[in-house]
Every structure is written in structure tokens, then in C-alpha cells.
Amino acid sequence: MRGELDVQGVFVPALLVWALVAVALGVPLRRGLAALHVYRWVWHPALFDLALFVLLWFAVTFIASRFP
């Protein structure tokens, strides 16, 4: 995985791009979990959302590191 990506001449840290992808994946996932009433069984929804974001960010970064 490269440390930075070239976006029309501007170098952007790769982790920032992968974090934005994780946020984009997390929003519909959180809405779907809320529609399924999963948050009823969650003690602290904000911590659950943070953990979900971290897991998605790890997964996106891991997948991106496999494809150069």
C-alpha cells in the first residue's frame, strides 16, 4: 500500500481516503442496523458506532493493501 494517493495533483494520505470509504460504507450499515432494531441490544450506541467504523476502516485498509 502506498502512503499517499495523487488526486489531480494533490497528494492525499491513503489512510484518509480509506477512512472516507469506511464512513461511506458505515452510514447505510448503521441505518440498516437501526431499521432492524439492533441498537436495542447495544449498551452504548456511540461506542458501537465507533467500533463499527474502526472495523470497517481496518477491512478497507486490509483489502486495499492486497491490491497494489
Protein Blocks (a to p, Z undefined) as FASTA:
>chain_A
ZZbdceehiacdfklmmmmmmmmmmmmmmmmmmmnommmmpmblmlmmmmmmmmmmmmmm
mmmmmmZZ
